[in-house]
């Protein structure tokens, strides 16, 4: 069997964003969704080795359903800004991984996935996995078309789909026409939740059949509920139209071989640089990581500052710099009883300065040290350190 992965990009990215608390790089770039997507490709896709991988995107603006119903998806919350900023980064990463995408104006990813599934399903050697959480895509499941929930690690074929929804997969669109789809703002029939919808669908099958049988003496609903159903016929058919996946989207020049998956592309040189830029070291092999320099690697000269003249020389050097790195060692974690033992200051790639305050030998006096720090804090420089709040106290 040829294993084909169709990834519903929008559904996937949203799920990744909300699956993990927000976190950022050192420069405060929020990257939680980007990291999860990267981790998914590096740890999961490489392990599962699909033969083909297609990343399917929604049309950038409105689609044909907005012409049918202006309020389509109108109640959906605005995309969080911290997700919006990550979309372009995810697309950049996918491109660097040489993963090809499909986006067609006026259509949602579901329509493209549906069309591709139907076209690829005709070859019985194809095993198609749809990576999405959209309910309507479950209607596509057959023996060789499956929904793959990667977070729960569950795969739904037609039998598992029937167990999940308690109806035949081909009737899921009719089911969605009865119950309200909050995420897409598809209209619903009042008083009809999943239980009643399942009962109606299993007895009458389609929306059309339900309304054909609505006047029968043995129709299964009580009068008040029946009246609701009758009064909302137009709404029910509109809902079905909106929920129905278009299986005949024109996908020009599509060749499956253009989407062959090559695991070597997932962490190529460009991707390694990208991961380093966004601090995804956990996704890199040991030899790919940027190794942190140790003092011994830096070939630094340690300069002992132990009198007033050396302290003045150090201040002159600092005055010409834009930033310094500073660390203070004390006798206690409680600042109000702590005494300074020594201070180390790093100002360039060749020298580190060690100010002796309490160690044996020649020392800097408290008065000179106070004057030195007062002058440093008056400079327009950046001071970098660990737990600077404590140092300032």
RODO-2510 file (C-alpha; in nm, 4 decimals, decimal comma):
residues 393
     n   res          X          Y          Z
     1     x     0,0000     0,0000     0,0000
     2     x     0,1119     0,3571    -0,0709
     3     x     0,0628     0,5620     0,2465
     4     x    -0,0676     0,9129     0,1685
     5     x    -0,1010     1,1843     0,4347
     6     x    -0,3372     1,4771     0,3655
     7     x    -0,2843     1,7432     0,6328
     8     x    -0,5633     1,9930     0,7000
     9     x    -0,3294     2,2859     0,7731
    10     x    -0,5722     2,5221     0,9465
    11     x    -0,7283     2,2550     1,1686
    12     x    -0,3853     2,1228     1,2569
    13     x    -0,2262     2,4588     1,3406
    14     x    -0,5203     2,5649     1,5606
    15     x    -0,5051     2,2384     1,7542
    16     x    -0,1280     2,2697     1,8012
    17     x    -0,1617     2,6287     1,9275
    18     x    -0,4148     2,5401     2,1961
    19     x    -0,2484     2,2091     2,2880
    20     x     0,0446     2,3777     2,4593
    21     x     0,0763     2,6903     2,6774
    22     x     0,2361     2,9859     2,5048
    23     x     0,6132     3,0208     2,5340
    24     x     0,8669     3,2388     2,3606
    25     x     1,2265     3,2651     2,2457
    26     x     1,4753     3,4915     2,4218
    27     x     1,3614     3,7843     2,2069
    28     x     0,9958     3,7238     2,3105
    29     x     0,8776     3,5664     1,9836
    30     x     0,5818     3,3376     2,0723
    31     x     0,6549     2,9963     1,9170
    32     x     0,4357     2,7314     2,0843
    33     x     0,2396     2,6369     1,7677
    34     x     0,5548     2,6584     1,5553
    35     x     0,7405     2,4284     1,7956
    36     x     0,4573     2,1727     1,8050
    37     x     0,4411     2,1659     1,4255
    38     x     0,8187     2,1255     1,4056
    39     x     0,8109     1,8497     1,6673
    40     x     0,5296     1,6751     1,4800
    41     x     0,7289     1,6613     1,1572
    42     x     1,0616     1,5694     1,3209
    43     x     0,9440     1,3129     1,5743
    44     x     0,6260     1,1708     1,4271
    45     x     0,6230     1,2057     1,0501
    46     x     0,9824     1,0830     1,0138
    47     x     0,8979     0,7812     1,2300
    48     x     0,5782     0,6979     1,0402
    49     x     0,7333     0,7555     0,6958
    50     x     0,4364     0,8260     0,4671
    51     x     0,5092     0,7756     0,0977
    52     x     0,3370     1,1030     0,0108
    53     x     0,2624     1,4154     0,2152
    54     x     0,0301     1,6987     0,1071
    55     x    -0,0179     2,0147     0,3165
    56     x    -0,3622     2,1585     0,2302
    57     x    -0,4554     2,5191     0,3118
    58     x    -0,7849     2,7109     0,3197
    59     x    -0,8330     2,9854     0,0626
    60     x    -0,6769     3,3023     0,2017
    61     x    -0,9986     3,5018     0,1991
    62     x    -1,3664     3,4069     0,1710
    63     x    -1,4911     3,0894     0,0037
    64     x    -1,8048     2,9959    -0,1903
    65     x    -1,9994     2,9195     0,1300
    66     x    -1,9964     3,2888     0,2212
    67     x    -2,1975     3,3573    -0,0944
    68     x    -2,4545     3,0971     0,0120
    69     x    -2,4720     3,2246     0,3707
    70     x    -2,3133     3,5565     0,4714
    71     x    -2,3019     3,4576     0,8398
    72     x    -2,0908     3,1478     0,7681
    73     x    -1,8200     3,1323     1,0390
    74     x    -1,9241     3,4822     1,1539
    75     x    -1,9361     3,3773     1,5209
    76     x    -1,5899     3,2226     1,5112
    77     x    -1,3561     3,4087     1,7452
    78     x    -1,0899     3,6230     1,5860
    79     x    -0,7599     3,4390     1,5478
    80     x    -0,5426     3,5172     1,8532
    81     x    -0,2634     3,7608     1,7665
    82     x    -0,0064     3,5229     1,9118
    83     x    -0,1224     3,2560     1,6664
    84     x    -0,1495     3,4965     1,3724
    85     x     0,2197     3,5872     1,4089
    86     x     0,3153     3,2187     1,3920
    87     x     0,1268     3,1292     1,0720
    88     x     0,3886     3,2810     0,8401
    89     x     0,6674     3,1141     1,0423
    90     x     0,4972     2,7741     1,0087
    91     x     0,4566     2,8268     0,6336
    92     x     0,8232     2,9282     0,6090
    93     x     0,9279     2,6135     0,7973
    94     x     0,7086     2,3875     0,5810
    95     x     0,8661     2,5391     0,2696
    96     x     1,2188     2,4855     0,4061
    97     x     1,1257     2,1203     0,4714
    98     x     1,0356     2,0904     0,0997
    99     x     0,6773     1,9955     0,1875
   100     x     0,4499     2,1006    -0,0980
   101     x     0,1211     2,2739    -0,0295
   102     x    -0,2086     2,3105    -0,2142
   103     x    -0,4289     2,6182    -0,1831
   104     x    -0,7138     2,6988    -0,4251
   105     x    -0,9058     3,0253    -0,4286
   106     x    -1,2697     3,0086    -0,3208
   107     x    -1,2372     2,6644    -0,1526
   108     x    -1,1679     2,5384     0,1956
   109     x    -0,9086     2,2755     0,2733
   110     x    -1,1931     2,0268     0,3380
   111     x    -1,3086     2,0566    -0,0245
   112     x    -0,9579     2,0009    -0,1610
   113     x    -0,9012     1,7072     0,0756
   114     x    -1,2389     1,5593    -0,0237
   115     x    -1,1614     1,5921    -0,3939
   116     x    -0,8128     1,4432    -0,3563
   117     x    -0,9426     1,1581    -0,1392
   118     x    -1,2068     1,0670    -0,3964
   119     x    -0,9542     1,0805    -0,6790
   120     x    -0,6855     0,8819    -0,4954
   121     x    -0,9341     0,6319    -0,3497
   122     x    -0,9939     0,4852    -0,6951
   123     x    -0,6484     0,3259    -0,6785
   124     x    -0,6895     0,0445    -0,4262
   125     x    -0,3149     0,0465    -0,3584
   126     x    -0,3508     0,3893    -0,1965
   127     x    -0,4079     0,4120     0,1779
   128     x    -0,5206     0,7680     0,2512
   129     x    -0,4905     0,9271     0,5965
   130     x    -0,6619     1,2619     0,6590
   131     x    -0,4952     1,4474     0,9452
   132     x    -0,7707     1,6743     1,0768
   133     x    -1,0251     1,7236     1,3562
   134     x    -1,3101     1,8508     1,1365
   135     x    -1,6259     1,6420     1,1795
   136     x    -1,7399     1,6751     0,8177
   137     x    -1,4277     1,4953     0,6904
   138     x    -1,5368     1,1783     0,8726
   139     x    -1,8020     1,1478     0,6007
   140     x    -1,5212     1,0503     0,3602
   141     x    -1,4058     0,7425     0,5514
   142     x    -1,3990     0,4138     0,3625
   143     x    -1,1864     0,1035     0,3826
   144     x    -0,8822     0,2878     0,2462
   145     x    -0,9705     0,6469     0,3518
   146     x    -0,9122     0,7106     0,7212
   147     x    -0,9135     0,9994     0,9653
   148     x    -0,5951     1,0128     1,1728
   149     x    -0,6165     1,1901     1,5107
   150     x    -0,2446     1,2369     1,5761
   151     x    -0,2821     1,3725     1,9313
   152     x    -0,4876     1,0761     2,0528
   153     x    -0,3041     0,8390     1,8175
   154     x    -0,6377     0,7038     1,6880
   155     x    -0,7220     0,6053     1,3322
   156     x    -1,0844     0,5982     1,2146
   157     x    -1,1874     0,3895     0,9171
   158     x    -1,5550     0,3564     0,8183
   159     x    -1,6252     0,1052     1,0980
   160     x    -1,4591     0,3119     1,3724
   161     x    -1,6348     0,6238     1,2419
   162     x    -1,9713     0,4506     1,2736
   163     x    -1,8858     0,3564     1,6331
   164     x    -1,7895     0,7185     1,7086
   165     x    -2,0961     0,8881     1,5565
   166     x    -2,3454     0,5958     1,5766
   167     x    -2,4394     0,6540     1,2112
   168     x    -2,3011     0,5532     0,8733
   169     x    -2,0126     0,7804     0,7584
   170     x    -2,1970     0,8811     0,4397
   171     x    -2,4780     1,0251     0,6578
   172     x    -2,2566     1,2512     0,8707
   173     x    -2,3275     1,5549     0,6526
   174     x    -2,7038     1,5043     0,7089
   175     x    -2,6343     1,4667     1,0805
   176     x    -2,4422     1,7980     1,0808
   177     x    -2,7329     1,9652     0,9018
   178     x    -2,9519     1,8920     1,2060
   179     x    -2,7152     1,9695     1,4948
   180     x    -2,5493     2,3084     1,5358
   181     x    -2,1843     2,3383     1,4304
   182     x    -2,0661     2,6143     1,6613
   183     x    -1,7246     2,6560     1,4979
   184     x    -1,8657     2,7216     1,1491
   185     x    -2,1885     2,8960     1,2608
   186     x    -2,3946     2,6597     1,0472
   187     x    -2,7685     2,7045     1,1282
   188     x    -2,9367     2,4313     1,3254
   189     x    -3,2825     2,3008     1,3989
   190     x    -3,3906     2,4164     1,7450
   191     x    -3,4442     2,1430     2,0075
   192     x    -3,2403     1,8953     1,8015
   193     x    -2,9246     1,7769     1,9712
   194     x    -2,7036     1,4800     1,8742
   195     x    -2,9366     1,2191     2,0287
   196     x    -3,2450     1,3216     1,8276
   197     x    -3,0359     1,3745     1,5158
   198     x    -2,8933     1,0212     1,5386
   199     x    -3,2419     0,8768     1,5917
   200     x    -3,3795     1,0569     1,2844
   201     x    -3,0825     0,9766     1,0608
   202     x    -3,0768     0,6081     1,1504
   203     x    -3,4471     0,5743     1,0733
   204     x    -3,4869     0,7983     0,7692
   205     x    -3,1259     0,8449     0,6506
   206     x    -3,1068     1,1742     0,4656
   207     x    -3,2574     1,5205     0,5253
   208     x    -3,4559     1,4706     0,2059
   209     x    -3,6014     1,1404     0,3323
   210     x    -3,6863     1,2912     0,6698
   211     x    -3,8949     1,5674     0,5125
   212     x    -4,0490     1,3206     0,2659
   213     x    -4,1747     1,1116     0,5582
   214     x    -4,2637     1,3995     0,7885
   215     x    -4,6414     1,3688     0,7375
   216     x    -4,6544     0,9920     0,7916
   217     x    -4,8738     0,8766     1,0797
   218     x    -4,5899     0,6773     1,2348
   219     x    -4,3327     0,9605     1,2234
   220     x    -4,1209     0,9231     1,5365
   221     x    -4,1416     1,2795     1,6794
   222     x    -4,3952     1,4326     1,9185
   223     x    -4,6108     1,7166     1,7875
   224     x    -4,4172     2,0142     1,9333
   225     x    -4,0860     1,8803     1,8097
   226     x    -4,2440     1,7882     1,4775
   227     x    -4,3680     2,1456     1,4355
   228     x    -4,0144     2,2769     1,4954
   229     x    -3,8846     2,0435     1,2269
   230     x    -4,1530     2,1499     0,9781
   231     x    -4,1001     2,5206     1,0410
   232     x    -3,7239     2,4964     0,9868
   233     x    -3,7153     2,2989     0,6638
   234     x    -3,5423     2,5778     0,4734
   235     x    -3,2815     2,6097     0,7477
   236     x    -3,2135     2,2351     0,7449
   237     x    -3,1469     2,2279     0,3704
   238     x    -2,9265     2,5378     0,3956
   239     x    -2,7265     2,3677     0,6712
   240     x    -2,6755     2,0586     0,4583
   241     x    -2,5589     2,2704     0,1670
   242     x    -2,3037     2,4475     0,3862
   243     x    -2,1799     2,1259     0,5494
   244     x    -2,1464     1,9339     0,2228
   245     x    -1,7878     1,8889     0,1054
   246     x    -1,7330     1,9779    -0,2596
   247     x    -1,5785     1,6634    -0,4099
   248     x    -1,5250     1,8089    -0,7564
   249     x    -1,2782     2,0933    -0,7067
   250     x    -1,0626     2,1546    -1,0117
   251     x    -0,7049     2,0852    -0,9040
   252     x    -0,4934     2,1710    -1,2049
   253     x    -0,1804     1,9733    -1,2973
   254     x    -0,2000     1,7501    -0,9906
   255     x     0,0536     1,4666    -0,9929
   256     x     0,0890     1,2526    -0,6837
   257     x     0,4596     1,1971    -0,7499
   258     x     0,5184     1,5702    -0,6954
   259     x     0,4338     1,5129    -0,3284
   260     x     0,6719     1,2269    -0,2522
   261     x     0,7940     1,2404     0,1063
   262     x     1,1686     1,2468     0,1711
   263     x     1,2646     1,2318     0,5395
   264     x     1,6077     1,3814     0,4619
   265     x     1,4363     1,7117     0,3788
   266     x     1,2747     1,7457     0,7205
   267     x     1,6034     1,8429     0,8877
   268     x     1,8133     1,9805     0,6037
   269     x     2,0672     2,2608     0,6501
   270     x     1,8075     2,5355     0,6083
   271     x     1,5816     2,3715     0,8688
   272     x     1,8733     2,3303     1,1116
   273     x     1,9466     2,7041     1,0840
   274     x     1,5751     2,7772     1,1272
   275     x     1,5577     2,5591     1,4425
   276     x     1,8669     2,7282     1,5847
   277     x     1,7167     3,0708     1,5181
   278     x     1,4018     2,9813     1,7140
   279     x     1,5909     2,7835     1,9820
   280     x     1,4475     2,4374     1,9023
   281     x     1,7636     2,2597     2,0190
   282     x     1,5660     1,9615     2,1497
   283     x     1,4720     1,8769     1,7889
   284     x     1,8318     1,8677     1,6672
   285     x     2,0839     1,5871     1,6803
   286     x     2,3761     1,6433     1,9176
   287     x     2,6206     1,7272     1,6396
   288     x     2,3771     1,9865     1,4964
   289     x     2,3370     2,1855     1,8153
   290     x     2,5140     2,5154     1,8764
   291     x     2,7452     2,4325     2,1634
   292     x     2,7598     2,6839     2,4449
   293     x     3,1070     2,8242     2,4970
   294     x     3,2806     2,7657     2,8281
   295     x     3,5382     2,9974     2,9789
   296     x     3,8168     2,7662     2,8627
   297     x     3,6896     2,7816     2,5039
   298     x     3,6969     3,1612     2,5030
   299     x     4,0712     3,1981     2,5769
   300     x     3,9889     3,4770     2,8183
   301     x     4,2495     3,6604     3,0183
   302     x     4,1380     3,7001     3,3816
   303     x     4,2373     4,0418     3,5195
   304     x     4,2407     4,0753     3,8975
   305     x     4,1184     4,4191     4,0103
   306     x     4,2429     4,4739     4,3648
   307     x     4,3183     4,8466     4,4043
   308     x     4,1729     5,1862     4,3234
   309     x     4,3904     5,2533     4,0166
   310     x     4,2923     4,9226     3,8495
   311     x     3,9290     4,9978     3,9311
   312     x     3,9560     5,3374     3,7577
   313     x     4,1159     5,1736     3,4518
   314     x     3,8293     4,9233     3,4406
   315     x     3,5729     5,2042     3,4546
   316     x     3,7407     5,3796     3,1580
   317     x     3,7170     5,0559     2,9534
   318     x     3,3509     5,0104     3,0494
   319     x     3,2720     5,3724     2,9532
   320     x     3,3570     5,2962     2,5896
   321     x     3,1280     4,9924     2,5715
   322     x     2,7585     4,9591     2,4907
   323     x     2,7018     4,6643     2,7239
   324     x     2,8655     4,4553     2,9942
   325     x     2,7891     4,1261     3,1655
   326     x     2,8060     4,1388     3,5415
   327     x     2,7867     3,8824     3,8204
   328     x     2,8072     3,9347     4,1971
   329     x     2,8957     3,6648     4,4482
   330     x     2,7743     3,7216     4,8061
   331     x     2,7851     3,5525     5,1454
   332     x     2,4053     3,5040     5,1670
   333     x     2,0862     3,4796     4,9600
   334     x     1,9272     3,7330     5,1970
   335     x     2,0377     4,0660     5,0545
   336     x     1,9967     4,2617     5,3811
   337     x     2,2591     4,0491     5,5566
   338     x     2,4779     3,9598     5,2563
   339     x     2,8309     4,0875     5,1985
   340     x     2,9884     4,1091     4,8531
   341     x     3,2723     3,8566     4,8085
   342     x     3,3702     3,9384     4,4505
   343     x     3,2351     4,0824     4,1256
   344     x     3,3161     3,9563     3,7766
   345     x     3,2644     4,1774     3,4712
   346     x     3,2838     4,0620     3,1088
   347     x     3,3282     4,3386     2,8515
   348     x     3,4803     4,1774     2,5406
   349     x     3,5931     3,8471     2,3903
   350     x     3,9436     3,8637     2,5414
   351     x     3,9134     3,9865     2,8994
   352     x     3,7193     3,9163     3,2147
   353     x     3,7681     4,1351     3,5193
   354     x     3,7596     3,9989     3,8725
   355     x     3,7066     4,2576     4,1494
   356     x     3,8257     4,1225     4,4832
   357     x     3,6257     4,2464     4,7813
   358     x     3,6526     3,9807     5,0567
   359     x     3,9113     3,7265     4,9398
   360     x     4,2640     3,7275     5,0829
   361     x     4,5205     3,9651     4,9444
   362     x     4,4820     4,3213     4,8237
   363     x     4,1147     4,4289     4,8199
   364     x     3,8852     4,7022     4,6930
   365     x     3,7427     4,9160     4,9746
   366     x     3,3710     4,9550     5,0279
   367     x     3,3928     5,3305     4,9540
   368     x     3,5765     5,2802     4,6230
   369     x     3,3374     5,0041     4,5205
   370     x     3,0365     5,2281     4,5998
   371     x     3,1817     5,5109     4,3901
   372     x     3,2609     5,2666     4,1043
   373     x     2,9032     5,1327     4,0876
   374     x     2,7458     5,4771     4,1200
   375     x     2,9384     5,5896     3,8100
   376     x     2,8520     5,2701     3,6162
   377     x     2,4801     5,3102     3,6866
   378     x     2,4987     5,6659     3,5527
   379     x     2,6333     5,5379     3,2165
   380     x     2,4033     5,4773     2,9187
   381     x     2,4938     5,1085     2,8824
   382     x     2,3123     4,7769     2,8937
   383     x     2,3936     4,5643     3,1996
   384     x     2,3304     4,1912     3,1564
   385     x     2,3275     3,9532     3,4500
   386     x     2,1562     3,6750     3,6395
   387     x     1,9047     3,7804     3,9066
   388     x     1,9955     4,1490     3,8697
   389     x     1,7111     4,2472     4,1005
   390     x     1,8952     4,0821     4,3895
   391     x     2,2263     4,2403     4,2826
   392     x     2,0681     4,5871     4,2786
   393     x     1,9129     4,5359     4,6207
***
